[in-house]
Amino acid sequence: MSITSHDVARLAGVSQPTVSRALRGDHRVSEATRTRVREAADALGYVPSEAGRSLATRSTHCVGVVVTDLTNPFYPHLIGPLHDTLEQHGYRMMLFAERSEAALETERLLDRSIDGVVLTTAVVGSALPAELVRRGVPFVFLNRETGTNHADAAVVDNEAGGRLVAEELLRLGHADIALIGGPADTTTGRDRELGFRVGLSEAGVGLPRRRVRQGPFDYDTGYAGLLDLWSDGPRPTAVFCGNDVIAIGAMNAARRLGLDIPGELTVIGFDDLPMASWETFDLTTVRHDLDGMAKAAADLLVERLSGTAPDLASRRTVFTPALVPRGTHAAR
């Protein structure tokens, strides 16, 4: 005989709806009652039916997370705290991973098997946010935005981060500076470059196009970009990379060329992934709160889903970056 929530209710001495609310972690049920219900459920071996819960509440308590580049070590560091925070709120996480947003099975994302969506790799001009709005599916931007859709977002101040790097390189006396940036159709790539350019220009230092290479936020972009810069005209003394993975690619290319880092070439990254602090890399970079950003995105979305969010068109939680000096920068 299967155990039902009615059996749990009888053992705990509460009503069946109270059992459902208690096992969902509903704040309207006292902690003492929630504990009593959980103990009764454990004693009987009761497992709540997700299907039944969805029918009763018209909610799946499942959030879709869109990631288009799981090969990038940046994203696992977002997914961990995102998963944990959603779980604390009583939500499961479903990962939608495709090599590009165009390949994403949009209908699976919008078939109401999920309550909301976290967009981590949106590109400028993406049609997906507008479709989510049209379908009435709550969503939040994490790490990137589209630049046009007004929606809740948890992001780092990328322009400020780019400016920090420019100021540091100028302080060190560098004037021959290059950039190996991320894709121009991402707000992370675009805004980091913008802040970097503005920081340099305020000191009268230019960044000509011949000193700029761009590509995906991956190792190959950094590796190929540094080799290309070294084969094309006057060589820079410093290079700002759009993220830490690009920077690691650039550092390996520099070693292939026999360059001393930081004696002959300063390299600075962005994100401060855990691997950036490894002795092998010891990378000078820009840090921002990855855990805090992921948790903020989850909180913003859950507030929308629960109806407790303020009645505003959109909210942005912006994290302030900081420069982390390590061993890949030096004065000119």
ROVEX-408682 format. One record per residue: x, y, z of N, C-alpha, C in turn. Coordinates in Angstrom, 1 decimal. Layout:
      n_X      n_Y      n_Z     ca_X     ca_Y     ca_Z      c_X      c_Y      c_Z
        X        Y        Z        X        Y        Z        X        Y        Z
...
This chain:
      n_X      n_Y      n_Z     ca_X     ca_Y     ca_Z      c_X      c_Y      c_Z
      0.8     -1.2      0.0      0.0      0.0      0.0      0.9      1.2      0.0
      0.6      2.2     -0.9      1.4      3.4     -1.0      1.0      4.4      0.1
      2.0      5.1      0.7      1.7      6.1      1.7      1.3      7.4      1.0
      0.3      8.1      1.6     -0.2      9.3      1.0      0.0     10.4      2.0
     -0.2     11.7      1.5     -0.1     12.8      2.4     -1.2     12.8      3.5
     -2.3     12.1      3.2     -3.3     12.0      4.3     -2.8     11.2      5.4
     -2.0     10.1      5.1     -1.4      9.3      6.2     -0.5     10.2      7.0
      0.3     11.0      6.4      1.3     11.9      7.1      0.5     12.8      7.9
     -0.6     13.4      7.4     -1.4     14.3      8.2     -2.0     13.7      9.4
     -2.5     12.5      9.3     -3.0     11.8     10.5     -1.9     11.6     11.6
     -0.7     11.2     11.2      0.3     10.9     12.1      0.8     12.2     12.7
      0.9     13.3     11.9      1.4     14.5     12.5      0.4     15.3     13.2
     -0.9     15.0     13.0     -2.0     15.7     13.7     -2.3     17.0     13.1
     -2.2     17.1     11.7     -2.5     18.3     11.0     -3.4     18.0      9.8
     -3.8     19.0      9.1     -4.6     18.8      7.9     -3.7     18.4      6.7
     -4.3     17.8      5.7     -3.6     17.4      4.5     -3.0     18.6      3.8
     -3.7     19.8      3.6     -3.1     20.9      3.0     -1.9     21.5      3.8
     -1.9     21.3      5.1     -0.8     21.7      5.9      0.4     20.9      5.6
      0.2     19.6      5.4      1.3     18.7      5.0      2.0     19.2      3.7
      1.1     19.5      2.7      1.7     20.0      1.5      2.4     21.3      1.6
      1.9     22.2      2.4      2.6     23.5      2.6      3.9     23.3      3.4
      3.8     22.5      4.4      5.0     22.2      5.2      6.1     21.6      4.4
      5.8     20.7      3.6      6.9     20.0      2.8      7.4     20.9      1.7
      6.7     21.9      1.3      7.1     22.9      0.4      8.0     24.0      1.0
      8.0     24.0      2.4      8.8     25.0      3.1      8.0     26.3      3.2
      6.7     26.3      3.1      5.9     27.5      3.1      6.1     28.2      4.4
      6.4     29.5      4.3      6.8     30.3      5.5      5.5     30.5      6.4
      4.3     30.3      5.9      3.1     30.4      6.7      2.9     29.3      7.7
      3.7     28.2      7.5      3.6     27.1      8.5      4.8     27.3      9.5
      4.5     27.2     10.8      5.5     27.4     11.8      6.6     26.3     11.7
      7.8     26.7     12.1      8.9     25.8     12.1      8.6     24.5     12.9
      8.0     24.6     14.0      7.6     23.4     14.8      6.7     22.5     14.0
      5.7     23.0     13.3      4.8     22.2     12.5      5.6     21.6     11.4
      6.4     22.4     10.7      7.2     21.8      9.6      8.1     20.6     10.0
      8.7     20.8     11.2      9.5     19.7     11.8      8.7     18.5     12.0
      7.5     18.7     12.6      6.6     17.5     13.0      6.2     16.8     11.7
      5.8     17.6     10.7      5.4     17.0      9.4      6.6     16.2      8.8
      7.7     16.8      8.7      8.9     16.1      8.1      9.2     14.8      8.9
      9.1     14.8     10.2      9.4     13.6     11.0      8.4     12.6     10.7
      7.1     13.0     10.5      6.1     12.0     10.2      6.3     11.4      8.8
      6.6     12.3      7.9      6.9     11.8      6.5      8.1     10.8      6.5
      9.1     11.1      7.2     10.3     10.3      7.3      9.9      8.9      7.9
      9.1      9.0      9.0      8.8      7.7      9.7      7.9      6.8      8.8
      7.1      7.4      7.9      6.3      6.6      7.1      6.9      6.3      5.7
      8.1      6.9      5.4      8.7      6.8      4.1      7.9      7.4      3.0
      7.3      8.6      3.3      6.5      9.2      2.3      7.4     10.1      1.4
      7.2     10.0      0.1      7.9     10.8     -0.9      6.9     11.6     -1.6
      6.9     13.0     -1.5      5.9     13.8     -2.2      5.9     13.6     -3.7
      4.8     13.6     -4.4      4.7     13.4     -5.8      4.9     14.8     -6.5
      5.9     14.9     -7.3      6.1     16.2     -8.0      5.0     16.4     -9.0
      4.5     15.3     -9.6      3.4     15.5    -10.6      2.1     16.0     -9.9
      1.8     15.4     -8.7      0.7     15.8     -7.9      0.8     17.3     -7.5
      2.0     17.6     -7.0      2.3     18.9     -6.5      2.1     19.9     -7.7
      2.5     19.6     -8.9      2.4     20.5    -10.0      0.9     20.7    -10.4
      0.2     19.6    -10.3     -1.3     19.7    -10.6     -2.0     20.6     -9.6
     -1.6     20.5     -8.3     -2.3     21.2     -7.3     -1.9     22.7     -7.3
     -0.7     23.0     -7.6     -0.2     24.3     -7.5      0.0     25.0     -8.9
     -0.2     24.3    -10.0      0.1     24.7    -11.3      1.6     25.2    -11.4
      2.4     24.6    -10.6      3.8     25.0    -10.5      4.7     23.7    -10.5
      5.7     23.7    -11.3      6.6     22.5    -11.4      7.7     22.6    -10.4
      7.9     23.8     -9.8      9.1     24.1     -8.9     10.4     23.7     -9.6
     10.4     24.0    -10.9     11.6     23.7    -11.6     12.0     24.9    -12.4
     13.3     25.2    -12.4     13.8     26.4    -13.1     14.8     26.0    -14.2
     14.6     26.5    -15.4     15.6     26.2    -16.5     16.7     27.1    -16.5
     17.9     26.6    -16.6     19.1     27.4    -16.7     19.8     27.2    -18.1
     19.9     28.3    -18.8     20.4     28.2    -20.2     21.9     28.5    -20.2
     22.7     27.6    -20.6     24.2     27.7    -20.7     24.6     27.2    -22.1
     25.3     28.0    -22.9     25.6     27.6    -24.2     27.1     27.3    -24.4
     27.9     27.3    -23.3     29.3     26.9    -23.4     29.8     26.3    -22.1
     29.4     25.0    -21.9     29.8     24.3    -20.7     31.3     24.0    -20.7
     32.0     24.1    -21.8     33.4     23.9    -21.9     34.2     25.0    -21.2
     33.6     26.1    -21.1     34.2     27.3    -20.4     34.2     27.1    -18.9
     35.3     27.0    -18.2     35.3     26.7    -16.8     34.6     27.8    -15.9
     34.3     29.0    -16.6     33.6     30.0    -15.8     32.2     29.5    -15.4
     31.5     28.8    -16.2     30.1     28.5    -16.0     29.9     27.5    -14.9
     30.7     26.5    -14.7     30.5     25.6    -13.5     30.5     26.4    -12.2
     31.3     27.4    -12.2     31.4     28.2    -10.9     30.2     29.1    -10.7
     29.4     29.3    -11.7     28.1     29.9    -11.5     27.0     28.9    -11.2
     27.1     27.7    -11.8     26.0     26.8    -11.7     25.9     26.2    -10.3
     27.1     26.0     -9.7     27.0     25.4     -8.3     26.2     26.2     -7.3
     26.6     27.5     -7.1     25.9     28.3     -6.2     24.4     28.6     -6.6
     24.2     28.7     -7.9     22.9     28.9     -8.5     22.0     27.7     -8.1
     22.5     26.5     -8.3     21.8     25.2     -7.9     21.5     25.2     -6.4
     22.5     25.6     -5.6     22.3     25.5     -4.1     21.2     26.5     -3.7
     21.3     27.7     -4.2     20.3     28.7     -3.8     18.9     28.4     -4.2
     18.7     27.9     -5.5     17.4     27.5     -5.9     16.9     26.3     -5.1
     17.7     25.4     -4.7     17.3     24.3     -3.9     16.9     24.7     -2.5
     17.6     25.7     -2.0     17.1     26.3     -0.7     15.7     26.9     -0.7
     15.4     27.4     -1.9     14.1     28.0     -2.1     13.0     26.9     -2.5
     13.4     25.7     -2.6     12.5     24.6     -3.0     12.4     24.4     -4.4
     13.3     24.8     -5.3     13.3     24.7     -6.7     14.3     23.7     -7.2
     14.0     22.9     -8.2     15.0     22.0     -8.8     15.5     22.8    -10.0
     16.7     22.4    -10.5     17.3     23.1    -11.6     17.4     22.2    -12.8
     17.0     22.6    -14.0     17.1     21.9    -15.2     18.0     22.6    -16.2
     19.1     22.0    -16.6     20.1     22.6    -17.4     19.8     22.4    -18.9
     19.8     23.6    -19.6     19.7     23.6    -21.1     21.0     24.0    -21.6
     21.7     23.0    -22.2     23.1     23.3    -22.6     23.2     23.0    -24.1
     23.5     24.0    -24.9     23.7     23.9    -26.3     24.9     24.7    -26.7
     25.5     24.3    -27.9     26.7     25.0    -28.3     26.4     26.5    -28.7
     25.2     26.8    -29.1     24.8     28.1    -29.4     23.3     28.3    -29.1
     23.0     29.6    -28.9     21.6     29.9    -28.6     20.7     29.5    -29.7
     21.2     29.6    -30.9     20.3     29.2    -32.1     20.0     27.7    -32.1
     20.8     26.9    -31.5     20.6     25.5    -31.5     19.6     25.1    -30.3
     19.3     26.0    -29.4     18.5     25.7    -28.3     17.1     25.3    -28.7
     16.6     24.2    -28.1     15.3     23.8    -28.3     14.3     24.6    -27.6
     13.9     25.8    -28.2     13.1     26.8    -27.5     11.8     26.2    -27.0
     11.2     25.3    -27.8      9.9     24.8    -27.3     10.0     24.0    -26.0
     11.1     23.3    -25.9     11.3     22.6    -24.6     11.4     23.5    -23.5
     12.0     24.7    -23.7     12.2     25.7    -22.7     10.9     26.4    -22.3
      9.9     26.4    -23.3      8.7     27.2    -23.1      7.5     26.3    -23.0
      7.6     25.0    -22.8      6.5     24.1    -22.8      5.8     24.0    -21.4
      6.2     24.9    -20.5      5.5     25.0    -19.2      6.0     23.8    -18.3
      7.0     23.1    -18.6      7.6     22.1    -17.7      8.5     22.8    -16.7
      8.7     24.1    -16.9      9.5     24.9    -15.9      8.8     26.1    -15.5
      9.1     26.7    -14.4      8.4     27.9    -13.9      9.1     29.1    -14.3
     10.4     29.1    -14.5     11.1     30.3    -14.8     12.5     29.9    -15.4
     13.2     30.9    -15.9     14.4     30.7    -16.6     15.5     31.6    -16.2
     16.8     31.1    -16.1     18.0     31.9    -15.8     18.8     31.9    -17.1
     19.0     33.1    -17.7     19.8     33.2    -18.9     21.2     33.6    -18.6
     22.2     32.7    -18.8     23.6     33.0    -18.4     24.5     33.4    -19.6
     24.0     33.1    -20.8     24.9     33.4    -22.0     24.2     34.1    -23.1
     23.3     35.0    -22.7     22.6     35.8    -23.7     23.5     36.6    -24.6
     23.1     36.8    -25.8     23.9     37.7    -26.7     23.0     38.9    -27.0
     23.7     40.0    -27.4     23.0     41.2    -27.8     22.0     41.0    -28.9
     20.8     41.4    -28.8     19.8     41.2    -29.9     19.2     39.8    -29.8
     19.4     39.0    -28.8     18.8     37.7    -28.7     17.2     37.8    -28.8
     16.6     36.9    -29.5     15.1     36.9    -29.5     14.5     36.2    -28.4
     15.3     35.4    -27.7     14.7     34.5    -26.6     14.1     35.3    -25.5
     14.7     36.4    -24.9     14.0     37.1    -23.9     12.7     37.7    -24.3
     12.6     38.2    -25.5     11.3     38.7    -25.9     10.2     37.6    -26.0
     10.7     36.4    -26.4      9.7     35.3    -26.5      9.3     34.8    -25.1
     10.2     34.9    -24.2      9.8     34.5    -22.8      8.8     35.5    -22.2
      9.0     36.8    -22.5      8.1     37.8    -22.1      6.7     37.6    -22.8
      6.7     37.2    -24.1      5.5     37.0    -24.8      4.7     35.8    -24.2
      5.4     34.8    -23.8      4.8     33.6    -23.2      4.5     33.7    -21.7
      4.9     34.8    -21.1      4.6     35.0    -19.7      5.5     34.2    -18.8
      6.7     33.8    -19.2      7.6     33.0    -18.4      8.6     34.0    -17.7
      8.6     34.0    -16.4      9.6     34.9    -15.7     11.0     34.4    -15.9
     11.9     35.4    -16.0     13.3     35.0    -16.3     14.2     36.1    -15.7
     15.5     35.8    -15.5     16.5     36.7    -15.0     17.8     36.5    -15.8
     18.5     37.6    -16.0     19.8     37.6    -16.7     20.8     37.3    -15.6
     21.8     36.4    -15.8     22.9     36.2    -14.9     24.2     36.4    -15.7
     25.0     37.3    -15.3     26.3     37.5    -15.9     26.2     38.4    -17.2
     25.3     38.0    -18.1     25.2     38.8    -19.3     23.7     39.3    -19.5
     23.6     40.4    -20.2     22.3     40.9    -20.6     22.2     41.0    -22.1
     21.1     41.4    -22.6     21.0     41.6    -24.1     21.2     43.0    -24.5
     21.1     43.9    -23.6     21.3     45.3    -23.9     20.1     46.1    -24.3
     19.0     45.3    -24.5     17.7     46.0    -24.9     16.6     45.5    -24.1
     16.5     44.3    -23.6     15.4     43.8    -22.8     15.5     44.3    -21.4
     14.4     44.9    -20.9     14.4     45.3    -19.5     13.9     44.2    -18.7
     14.8     43.6    -17.9     14.4     42.4    -17.1     15.3     42.4    -15.9
     15.0     41.6    -14.9     15.8     41.5    -13.7     17.2     40.9    -14.1
     18.2     41.4    -13.4     19.6     40.9    -13.8     20.5     41.0    -12.6
     21.4     40.1    -12.6     22.5     40.1    -11.6     23.8     40.0    -12.4
     24.6     41.1    -12.4     25.7     41.3    -13.3     26.9     42.0    -12.6
     28.1     41.9    -13.1     29.2     42.7    -12.6     29.3     44.0    -13.4
     29.8     45.0    -12.9     30.0     46.3    -13.6     31.2     46.1    -14.5
     31.0     45.7    -15.7     32.1     45.3    -16.6     32.8     46.5    -17.1
     32.2     47.6    -17.3     32.9     48.9    -17.7     33.9     49.3    -16.6
     33.4     49.2    -15.3     34.3     49.6    -14.2     35.5     48.7    -14.2
     35.3     47.4    -14.4     36.4     46.4    -14.4     37.4     46.7    -15.5
     36.9     47.0    -16.7     37.8     47.4    -17.8     38.6     48.7    -17.5
     38.0     49.6    -16.9     38.7     50.9    -16.5     39.8     50.6    -15.4
     39.5     49.7    -14.5     40.5     49.3    -13.5     41.8     48.8    -14.2
     41.6     48.0    -15.2     42.8     47.4    -15.9     43.6     48.6    -16.6
     42.8     49.4    -17.2     43.5     50.5    -17.9     44.3     51.4    -17.0
     43.7     51.7    -15.8     44.4     52.6    -14.8     45.6     51.9    -14.3
     45.5     50.6    -14.1     46.7     49.8    -13.6     47.8     49.8    -14.6
     47.5     49.5    -15.8     48.6     49.5    -16.9     49.2     50.9    -17.1
     48.4     51.9    -17.0     49.0     53.3    -17.1     49.8     53.6    -15.9
     49.4     53.2    -14.7     50.2     53.4    -13.5     51.6     52.7    -13.6
     51.6     51.6    -14.3     52.8     50.8    -14.5     53.7     51.4    -15.6
     53.2     52.3    -16.3     54.0     53.0    -17.4     53.9     52.4    -18.7
     52.9     51.5    -19.0     52.7     50.9    -20.3     52.0     51.9    -21.2
     52.4     51.9    -22.5     51.8     52.7    -23.5     51.5     51.9    -24.7
     52.3     50.8    -24.9     52.0     49.9    -26.1     51.2     48.8    -25.6
     49.8     49.0    -25.7     48.9     48.1    -25.0     48.0     47.4    -26.0
     47.6     46.2    -25.8     46.7     45.4    -26.7     45.6     44.8    -25.9
     44.5     44.5    -26.6     43.3     43.8    -26.0     43.0     42.6    -26.8
     42.8     41.5    -26.1     42.3     40.2    -26.6     40.9     40.1    -25.9
     39.9     40.5    -26.6     38.5     40.6    -26.0     37.6     39.5    -26.3
     36.5     39.5    -25.7     35.4     38.5    -26.0     34.5     39.0    -27.1
     33.5     38.3    -27.4     32.7     38.6    -28.6     32.0     40.0    -28.4
     31.9     40.7    -29.5     31.3     42.0    -29.5     29.8     42.0    -29.3
     29.2     40.8    -29.6     27.8     40.7    -29.4     27.3     40.2    -28.0
     28.3     40.3    -27.1     27.9     40.1    -25.7     28.2     41.3    -24.9
     27.3     41.6    -23.9     27.5     42.7    -23.0     28.8     42.6    -22.2
     29.2     41.4    -21.9     30.5     41.3    -21.1     31.7     41.7    -22.0
     31.7     41.2    -23.3     32.8     41.6    -24.2     32.7     43.0    -24.5
     31.6     43.5    -24.8     31.4     44.9    -25.3     31.8     45.9    -24.2
     31.2     45.7    -23.0     31.4     46.7    -21.9     32.8     46.6    -21.3
     33.4     45.5    -21.2     34.8     45.4    -20.7     35.7     46.2    -21.7
     35.5     46.0    -23.0     36.3     46.8    -23.9     36.0     48.3    -23.8
     34.8     48.6    -23.6     34.4     50.1    -23.6     35.1     50.7    -22.4
     35.0     50.1    -21.2     35.6     50.6    -20.0     37.1     50.8    -20.1
     37.7     49.8    -20.8     39.2     49.8    -21.0     39.6     50.9    -21.9
     38.8     51.1    -23.0     39.1     52.2    -24.0     39.0     53.5    -23.3
     37.9     53.7    -22.6     37.6     55.0    -21.9     38.8     55.3    -20.9
     39.2     54.3    -20.1     40.2     54.5    -19.2     41.5     54.9    -19.8
     41.8     54.3    -21.0     43.1     54.7    -21.7     43.0     56.1    -22.3
     41.8     56.3    -22.9     41.7     57.6    -23.6     41.7     58.8    -22.7
     41.2     58.6    -21.5     41.3     59.7    -20.5     42.7     60.1    -20.2
     43.7     59.2    -20.4     45.1     59.5    -20.2     45.8     59.8    -21.5
     45.0     59.9    -22.6     45.6     60.2    -23.9     46.3     59.1    -24.6
     46.0     57.8    -24.1     46.5     56.6    -24.8     45.5     56.0    -25.6
     45.8     55.7    -26.9     44.9     55.1    -27.8     44.9     53.6    -27.8
     43.9     53.0    -28.4     43.9     51.5    -28.6     43.5     51.3    -30.0
     44.4     51.3    -31.0     44.1     51.2    -32.4     43.5     49.8    -32.7
     42.7     49.7    -33.7     42.1     48.4    -34.1     43.1     47.3    -34.3
     44.3     47.7    -34.8     45.3     46.7    -35.1     45.9     46.0    -33.8
     45.6     46.7    -32.7     46.0     46.1    -31.4     44.9     45.3    -30.7
     43.8     45.1    -31.4     42.6     44.4    -30.8     42.4     43.1    -31.5
     42.2     42.0    -30.8     41.7     40.8    -31.3     40.5     40.3    -30.5
     39.5     39.7    -31.1     38.3     39.3    -30.5     37.9     37.9    -30.9
     37.2     37.2    -30.0     36.7     35.9    -30.3     35.9     35.4    -29.1
     35.5     34.1    -29.2     34.8     33.5    -28.0     35.6     33.6    -26.7
     34.9     33.5    -25.6     35.6     33.6    -24.3     36.3     32.2    -24.0
     37.2     31.8    -24.9     37.9     30.5    -24.7     39.4     30.6    -24.9
     40.0     29.5    -24.6     41.5     29.4    -24.6     42.0     29.7    -26.0
     41.4     29.2    -27.0     41.9     29.4    -28.4     42.0     30.8    -28.8
     41.0     31.6    -28.3     41.0     33.1    -28.6     42.2     33.7    -28.1
     42.6     33.4    -26.8     43.8     34.0    -26.2     45.1     33.5    -26.9
     45.1     32.2    -27.2     46.3     31.6    -27.8     46.6     32.2    -29.2
     45.6     32.1    -30.0     45.7     32.6    -31.4     45.9     34.1    -31.4
     45.1     34.8    -30.5     45.2     36.2    -30.5     46.6     36.8    -30.2
     47.3     36.2    -29.2     48.6     36.6    -28.9     49.6     36.3    -30.0
     49.5     35.2    -30.6     50.4     34.8    -31.7     50.2     35.8    -32.8
     49.0     36.2    -33.1     48.7     37.1    -34.2     49.2     38.5    -33.9
     49.0     38.9    -32.7     49.5     40.2    -32.3     51.0     40.3    -32.4
     51.7     39.2    -32.1     53.1     39.2    -32.1     53.7     39.2    -33.6
     52.9     38.8    -34.5     53.3     38.7    -35.9     52.9     39.9    -36.7
     52.2     40.9    -36.1     51.7     42.0    -36.8     52.1     43.3    -36.3
     53.3     43.8    -36.8     53.8     45.1    -36.4     54.4     45.2    -35.1
     54.4     46.5    -34.5     55.0     46.7    -33.2     54.4     45.9    -32.1
     55.2     45.3    -31.3     54.7     44.4    -30.3     54.3     45.1    -29.0
     53.2     44.7    -28.4     52.7     45.4    -27.1     53.6     44.9    -26.0
     53.6     45.8    -24.9     54.2     45.4    -23.7     53.2     44.9    -22.7
     51.9     45.0    -23.0     50.9     44.6    -22.0     49.6     44.2    -22.8
     48.9     43.2    -22.4     47.7     42.8    -23.0     46.6     42.5    -21.9
     45.5     43.1    -22.2     44.3     42.9    -21.3     43.4     41.9    -22.0
     43.1     40.8    -21.3     42.3     39.7    -21.9     40.9     39.8    -21.3
     39.9     39.5    -22.2     38.5     39.6    -21.8     38.0     38.7    -20.7
     38.7     37.6    -20.4     38.4     36.8    -19.2     39.7     36.0    -18.9
     39.6     35.2    -17.8     40.8     34.5    -17.4     41.2     33.4    -18.4
     40.2     32.8    -19.0     40.5     31.7    -19.9     41.2     32.2    -21.1
     40.8     33.3    -21.7     41.5     33.9    -22.7     43.0     34.3    -22.3
     43.1     34.8    -21.1     44.4     35.1    -20.5     45.3     33.9    -20.4
     44.8     32.8    -20.0     45.6     31.6    -19.9     46.1     31.1    -21.3
     45.2     31.2    -22.3     45.6     30.9    -23.7     46.7     31.9    -24.1
     46.6     33.2    -23.8     47.6     34.1    -24.2     48.9     33.8    -23.5
     48.9     33.4    -22.3     50.1     33.1    -21.5     50.8     31.9    -22.1
     50.1     30.9    -22.5     50.7     29.8    -23.1     51.3     30.1    -24.5
     50.7     31.0    -25.2     51.2     31.4    -26.5     52.5     32.2    -26.3
     52.5     33.0    -25.2     53.7     33.8    -24.9     54.9     32.9    -24.5
     54.6     31.8    -23.8     55.6     30.9    -23.5     56.2     30.1    -24.7
     55.3     29.8    -25.6     55.7     29.2    -26.9     56.7     30.2    -27.6
     56.4     31.5    -27.5     57.3     32.4    -28.2     58.5     32.7    -27.4
     58.6     32.2    -26.2     59.8     32.4    -25.4     59.8     33.7    -24.6
     58.6     34.3    -24.5     58.5     35.6    -23.8     58.5     35.4    -22.3
     59.1     36.3    -21.6     59.1     36.3    -20.1     57.9     37.1    -19.6
     57.0     36.4    -18.8     55.9     37.1    -18.2     56.2     37.2    -16.7
     56.3     38.4    -16.1     55.8     39.7    -16.7     57.0     40.6    -17.2
     58.2     40.0    -17.3     59.4     40.9    -17.7     59.2     41.5    -19.0
     58.8     40.7    -20.0     58.6     41.3    -21.4     57.1     41.5    -21.7
     56.2     40.9    -21.0     54.8     41.1    -21.4     54.0     40.9    -20.1
     53.2     42.0    -19.9     52.2     41.9    -18.8     50.9     41.4    -19.3
     50.3     40.5    -18.6     49.0     39.9    -19.0     48.0     40.0    -17.8
     46.8     40.5    -18.1     45.8     40.7    -17.0     44.5     40.1    -17.6
     43.8     39.3    -16.7     42.6     38.7    -17.1     41.4     39.3    -16.4
     40.2     38.6    -16.4     39.0     39.1    -15.8     38.2     37.9    -15.3
     37.7     38.0    -14.1     36.7     37.0    -13.4     37.3     36.5    -12.2
     38.6     36.3    -12.1     39.3     35.6    -11.0     38.7     34.2    -10.7
     38.7     33.4    -11.7     38.4     32.0    -11.5     39.4     31.4    -10.5
     39.0     30.3     -9.8     39.9     29.7     -8.8     41.2     29.3     -9.5
     41.2     28.9    -10.7     42.5     28.5    -11.4     43.4     29.6    -11.6
     42.9     30.9    -11.6     43.8     32.0    -11.8     44.8     32.2    -10.7
     44.5     31.7     -9.5     45.4     31.8     -8.4     46.3     30.6     -8.3
     46.2     29.6     -9.2     47.1     28.5     -9.1     48.5     29.0     -9.4
     49.5     28.3     -8.8     50.9     28.8     -9.0     51.3     28.7    -10.5
     50.8     27.8    -11.2     51.1     27.7    -12.6     50.8     28.9    -13.4
     49.7     29.6    -13.0     49.3     30.8    -13.7     49.6     32.1    -12.9
     49.2     32.1    -11.6     49.5     33.3    -10.8     49.0     34.5    -11.5
     47.8     34.5    -12.0     47.3     35.5    -12.9     46.8     36.8    -12.2
     47.3     37.9    -12.6     46.7     39.2    -12.2     45.4     39.3    -13.0
     44.3     39.7    -12.2     43.0     39.7    -12.9     42.1     40.6    -12.2
     40.8     40.6    -12.6     39.8     41.4    -12.0     38.8     40.5    -11.4
     38.6     40.7    -10.1     37.7     39.8     -9.3     36.3     40.4     -9.2
     35.4     39.5     -9.2     34.0     39.9     -8.8     33.4     38.7     -8.1
     32.3     38.9     -7.4     31.7     37.9     -6.6     30.8     36.9     -7.4
     31.5     35.9     -7.9     30.7     34.9     -8.7     29.6     34.3     -7.9
     29.9     33.8     -6.7     28.9     33.2     -5.8     27.7     34.1     -5.5
     28.1     35.4     -5.2     27.1     36.3     -4.8     26.2     36.7     -6.0
     26.8     36.7     -7.2     26.1     37.1     -8.4     25.1     36.0     -8.7
     25.5     34.7     -8.6     24.6     33.6     -8.9     23.5     33.5     -7.9
     23.8     33.7     -6.6     22.7     33.7     -5.6     21.8     34.9     -5.8
     22.3     36.0     -6.1     21.4     37.2     -6.4     20.4     36.9     -7.5
     20.9     36.2     -8.6     20.0     35.9     -9.7     18.9     35.0     -9.3
     19.3     33.9     -8.5     18.3     33.0     -8.0     17.3     33.7     -7.1
     17.7     34.6     -6.3     16.8     35.3     -5.4     15.8     36.2     -6.2
     16.4     36.9     -7.2     15.5     37.8     -8.0     14.4     37.0     -8.7
     14.8     35.8     -9.3     13.8     35.0    -10.0     12.8     34.4     -9.0
     13.2     33.9     -7.9     12.3     33.3     -7.0     11.3     34.3     -6.5
     11.7     35.5     -6.2     10.8     36.6     -5.8      9.8     36.9     -6.9
     10.1     36.8     -8.2      9.2     36.9     -9.2      8.2     35.8     -9.2
      8.7     34.6     -9.1      7.9     33.4     -9.1      6.9     33.3     -7.9
      7.3     33.8     -6.8      6.5     33.8     -5.6      5.6     35.0     -5.5
      5.8     36.0     -6.3      4.9     37.1     -6.3      5.3     38.1     -5.2
      6.5     38.0     -4.6      7.0     38.9     -3.5      7.9     40.0     -4.0
      8.2     40.0     -5.3      9.0     41.0     -5.9      8.3     42.4     -5.9
      9.0     43.5     -5.7      8.3     44.8     -5.9      7.7     44.9     -7.3
      6.7     45.7     -7.4      6.0     45.9     -8.7      6.8     46.9     -9.5
      7.9     46.4    -10.0      8.8     47.2    -10.8      9.0     46.6    -12.2
      9.3     47.3    -13.2      9.6     46.8    -14.5     10.8     45.8    -14.5
     11.8     46.3    -13.8     13.0     45.4    -13.7     13.9     45.9    -12.6
     14.8     44.9    -12.1     15.7     45.2    -11.0     17.1     44.7    -11.5
     18.1     45.5    -11.2     19.5     45.0    -11.5     20.3     45.0    -10.2
     20.9     43.9    -10.0     21.9     43.8     -8.9     23.3     43.8     -9.5
     24.0     44.9     -9.3     25.3     45.1    -10.0     26.5     44.9     -8.9
     27.4     44.1     -9.3     28.5     43.8     -8.4     29.8     44.6     -8.8
     30.4     45.1     -7.8     31.6     46.0     -8.0     32.9     45.1     -8.2
     33.6     45.3     -9.2     34.9     44.5     -9.4     36.0     45.1     -8.6
     37.1     44.3     -8.5     38.3     44.8     -7.9     39.5     44.1     -8.5
     40.6     44.9     -8.7     41.8     44.3     -9.3     42.5     43.4     -8.3
     43.0     42.2     -8.7     43.7     41.3     -7.9     45.1     41.2     -8.4
     46.1     41.8     -7.8     47.5     41.8     -8.3     48.1     40.5     -7.9
     48.7     39.8     -8.9     49.4     38.6     -8.7     50.8     38.7     -9.4
     51.1     37.7    -10.2     52.5     37.7    -10.7     52.6     37.9    -12.2
     51.6     38.4    -12.9     51.7     38.5    -14.4     51.8     39.9    -14.8
     52.0     40.9    -13.9     52.1     42.3    -14.3     53.4     42.9    -13.7
     53.9     43.8    -14.5     55.1     44.5    -14.0     55.2     45.9    -14.6
     56.0     46.8    -14.0     56.2     48.1    -14.6     57.0     48.0    -15.9
     56.7     48.9    -16.7     57.4     49.0    -18.0     58.8     49.6    -17.8
